[in-house]
Amino acid sequence: MQFTVLVATVLLLFSVAVYTISARFRQEEFFDRLKSKARTTCRLLVKVNGIDKNLLKVIDQNTLTEMLDEKVLVFNSENELLYSSVDDKLISYHAELLNEIREKKDIELVQGDSEVIGLLYTEGDEPLVVLASAYDKFGRSKQNNLVRTLAWGLGVGIGVTIVLGIYFAGNSLRPISHINQQVSRITAQNLSQQLDEGNRKDEIAQLAINFNTVLTRLNQAFEQQKSFVSHASHELRTPLAALKSEIQLGQRFTKSDPDLEEVFSNLFSDTEKLISITNNLLFLARSYENFGRMKFAQVRIEDVVFAAKEELISSHPEYRIDIDYETIPESENDTLIEGNEELLIRVFSNLMDNACKYSGDKSAKILMSSDSRHCVIKVIDRGIGISEADLTQIFNPFFRASHSSNMPGYGIGLSICERIVELHHGKMTVTSELNKGSEFRLEFDHV
């Protein structure tokens, strides 16, 4: 569109320039013809003996160079009309105009559709003022034809520009569109994917080559980061397990000293937290590494939800979790999805644990529904809620909302849940309001 507007502007300026120059040239040429006619009339009137006014009229009216609606007026120095080539339709004039002609010797003007010239003829006994007027029918006809030609040329030119612009722009942008499609398919799970580099010569190919280079560097950085987290977590597990055992052993000898027993109890609690954080980090790192090797099978989502509830209730008997259908499935396949049962249980266990932990009555509600394509599970609580400012960051590892810092937790659970949902090509969203509760919505494609 920008190219079309540019070309249209150039064509329009060119057409205006051609028309303006042509119109000026036509007018100047016609003025010259009028001046020649005026001089000829004066010369016949003044220098040729035996030609009276009536004969001169006849000559003017029958000359081969007669112009449409031609009129010639001759005035003496007293502004008296000496000769008129017509008896009616005289040229509009006044004394100021005649005096201006005497002063400037030569003027050109337009009256209506007719061009008018005035000149001072000085070859006789007294200076004469001549006014000549005519309508340039032939010149204006050519000018109108030129306008039509330029208008058609402008329209056709713009049309051809649009067609060619679409064609060439489409050919030029198609490789970029192809690159955009490839880029949109690249995620954190397939950074090793490369773009098509084409002929490796033109600018678009160079763009693809440079992008592939950036992808390679980014993938290497991700691999190094995942490798570090995995190895660090794995290496930390052994000394932490040994430390836990040593603390448990030490607690046997501190029962007679309450202060020392409290110190060992705190050490044991902190060690448990470190072990939990390390295990979660190791799980998060290995979920990236083992994505391609994970075993997926058909699992029924309600079975997973009930299994997660039983697992959670066994360790937290005080929790109350209600599970119900929001809409009854129309088919038994509506709640059947492709997934890893162990990972899905971990997702729902974490979400239920959070819902109960942050609710004053330690309760949560699970609603299940389905449609023609998706299976939806909602985890609802009436707890402390999440502020709007924190909603965009709750899935970041180690992030904890400001008003929940006094509650137990490490800020990793939701990151793990989001990661597992992504591995199952699902979608997890959250809506929440402070002091009113939260709703986590999980959506999976069913078989």
Secondary structure, 3 states (H helix, E strand, C coil): CHHHHHHHHHHHHHHHHHHHHHHHHHHHHHHHHHHHHHHHHHHHHHHCCCCCHHHHHHHHHHCCCCCEEEEEEEECCCCCEEEECCCCCCCCCCHHHHHHHHHHCEEEEEECCEEEEEEEECCCCCCEEEEEEEECHHHHHHHHHHHHHHHHHHHHHHHHHHHHHHHHHHHHHHHHHHHHHHHHCCCCCCCCCCCCCCCCCCHHHHHHHHHHHHHHHHHHHHHHHHHHHHHHHHHHHHHHHHHHHHHHHHHCCCCCCHHHHHHHHHHHHHHHHHHHHHHHHHHHHHHHHCHHHCCCEEEEHHHHHHHHHHHHHHHCCCCEEEEEECCCCCCHHHHEEEECHHHHHHHHHHHHHHHHHCCCCCEEEEEEEECCCEEEEEEECCCCCCCHHHHCCCCCCCCCCHHHCCCCCCCCHHHHHHHHHHHCCCEEEEEEECCCEEEEEEEEEEC
